[in-house]
Amino acid sequence: CSMPCFEGLIHNPYDSQFQDLLFTLNCFEGYAKFRIHWDSSLASFDEVIVELGSAFRLFDKESRNFQTEELPREQQARARHNSAAKGTHTTAHPKTRCFNNSTAKTHFLGNYPGSVRYFGTLDGTSTKTVRNSL
């Protein structure tokens, strides 16, 4: 579990909220990796999804209190891209970055229990049939 690695990394009062988010993410991952689901486990999975959505919304609100910016390699890649597009050498300053809860990646997490109900667990699925039909 990753929680001890992150404990105390963020100063109080945000550390407990961050630990709660990590715990809920770990619960989600545990349910997502189940190879067999029952009605009771899917009901619990639905509850974890609701908790995860609340934790993400709280983290989105509280993370605005932190000054974060892009990594140096991201800054260099952006500068290279802009230089190639403009044809001149430009230097880029780090962009401010914040958590974005409005992405497809976080939005579709809520559909996971429903897809397990409909398709079954994802440990036995394969994209082979899709690739062969193309």
C-alpha positions as CSV (number, residue, x, y, z in Angstrom):
1,C,0.0,0.0,0.0
2,S,1.3,3.5,-0.9
3,M,-0.2,5.3,2.1
4,P,2.8,5.2,4.4
5,C,5.0,6.6,1.6
6,F,2.8,9.7,1.4
7,E,2.2,10.1,5.1
8,G,3.4,13.6,6.2
9,L,4.3,14.6,2.7
10,I,1.6,17.3,2.7
11,H,1.3,19.6,5.6
12,N,-1.7,19.6,7.9
13,P,-4.7,20.0,7.6
14,Y,-4.5,18.6,4.1
15,D,-2.6,15.4,5.0
16,S,-5.6,13.6,6.4
17,Q,-7.7,14.5,3.4
18,F,-5.0,13.3,1.1
19,Q,-4.7,10.0,3.1
20,D,-8.4,9.5,2.8
21,L,-8.2,10.0,-1.0
22,L,-5.4,7.4,-1.2
23,F,-7.3,5.0,1.0
24,T,-10.4,5.3,-1.3
25,L,-8.2,4.9,-4.4
26,N,-6.7,1.8,-2.9
27,C,-10.2,0.4,-2.2
28,F,-11.3,1.2,-5.8
29,E,-8.2,-0.6,-7.1
30,G,-8.9,-3.6,-4.9
31,Y,-12.5,-3.9,-6.2
32,A,-11.4,-3.3,-9.7
33,K,-8.9,-6.2,-9.5
34,F,-11.5,-8.7,-8.2
35,R,-11.7,-11.7,-10.6
36,I,-15.2,-12.7,-9.3
37,H,-17.9,-10.3,-8.2
38,W,-21.1,-11.0,-6.3
39,D,-24.1,-8.7,-5.9
40,S,-22.8,-7.6,-2.4
41,S,-19.3,-6.8,-3.7
42,L,-20.7,-4.8,-6.6
43,A,-22.9,-2.9,-4.1
44,S,-19.8,-2.1,-2.0
45,F,-18.0,-1.1,-5.2
46,D,-20.8,1.4,-6.0
47,E,-20.4,2.9,-2.5
48,V,-16.6,3.2,-3.0
49,I,-17.3,5.0,-6.3
50,V,-19.5,7.5,-4.5
51,E,-16.8,8.0,-1.9
52,L,-14.1,8.4,-4.6
53,G,-16.1,11.0,-6.4
54,S,-16.5,13.0,-3.1
55,A,-12.8,12.6,-2.3
56,F,-11.8,13.8,-5.8
57,R,-14.1,16.9,-5.5
58,L,-12.7,17.7,-2.1
59,F,-9.1,17.2,-3.4
60,D,-9.9,19.4,-6.4
61,K,-11.1,22.2,-4.1
62,E,-8.3,21.9,-1.6
63,S,-5.5,21.4,-4.1
64,R,-5.9,25.0,-5.3
65,N,-4.2,26.0,-2.0
66,F,-0.9,24.6,-3.4
67,Q,1.4,26.3,-5.9
68,T,2.3,23.7,-8.4
69,E,3.9,24.0,-11.8
70,E,5.0,21.7,-14.6
71,L,8.1,19.6,-14.4
72,P,11.3,20.8,-16.0
73,R,11.1,18.1,-18.7
74,E,7.5,19.2,-19.5
75,Q,8.7,22.8,-19.7
76,Q,11.5,21.8,-22.1
77,A,9.2,19.7,-24.3
78,R,6.7,22.6,-24.5
79,A,9.6,24.9,-25.5
80,R,10.8,22.5,-28.2
81,H,7.3,22.1,-29.5
82,N,6.7,25.9,-29.6
83,S,10.1,26.5,-31.2
84,A,9.4,24.0,-33.9
85,A,6.0,25.5,-34.6
86,K,7.3,29.1,-34.8
87,G,10.6,28.3,-36.3
88,T,12.5,30.4,-33.7
89,H,14.1,29.5,-30.4
90,T,12.0,30.4,-27.5
91,T,12.4,29.9,-23.8
92,A,9.4,28.8,-21.8
93,H,8.6,29.6,-18.2
94,P,7.0,26.9,-16.1
95,K,3.2,26.8,-16.4
96,T,1.1,26.7,-13.3
97,R,-0.6,23.2,-13.0
98,C,-3.5,22.2,-10.9
99,F,-5.6,19.0,-10.5
100,N,-8.2,18.7,-13.2
101,N,-11.2,16.6,-12.1
102,S,-13.0,17.2,-15.4
103,T,-11.2,14.7,-17.5
104,A,-12.5,11.6,-19.1
105,K,-10.1,9.6,-17.0
106,T,-11.8,10.6,-13.8
107,H,-15.3,10.9,-15.2
108,F,-15.5,7.3,-16.5
109,L,-14.3,5.7,-13.2
110,G,-17.9,5.9,-12.1
111,N,-18.9,3.5,-14.9
112,Y,-16.6,0.8,-13.8
113,P,-19.0,-1.2,-11.6
114,G,-21.7,-1.0,-14.3
115,S,-19.3,-2.3,-16.9
116,V,-18.4,-5.2,-14.6
117,R,-22.1,-6.0,-14.2
118,Y,-22.6,-5.9,-18.0
119,F,-19.4,-7.4,-19.4
120,G,-18.0,-9.2,-16.4
121,T,-14.6,-8.7,-14.9
122,L,-11.9,-7.2,-17.1
123,D,-9.2,-9.8,-16.3
124,G,-10.6,-12.2,-19.0
125,T,-11.3,-9.6,-21.7
126,S,-9.1,-9.2,-24.8
127,T,-8.8,-6.8,-27.6
128,K,-7.7,-9.6,-29.9
129,T,-11.1,-9.9,-31.6
130,V,-11.2,-6.2,-32.3
131,R,-7.7,-6.2,-33.7
132,N,-8.4,-9.2,-36.0
133,S,-11.6,-7.6,-37.4
134,L,-9.7,-4.4,-38.5
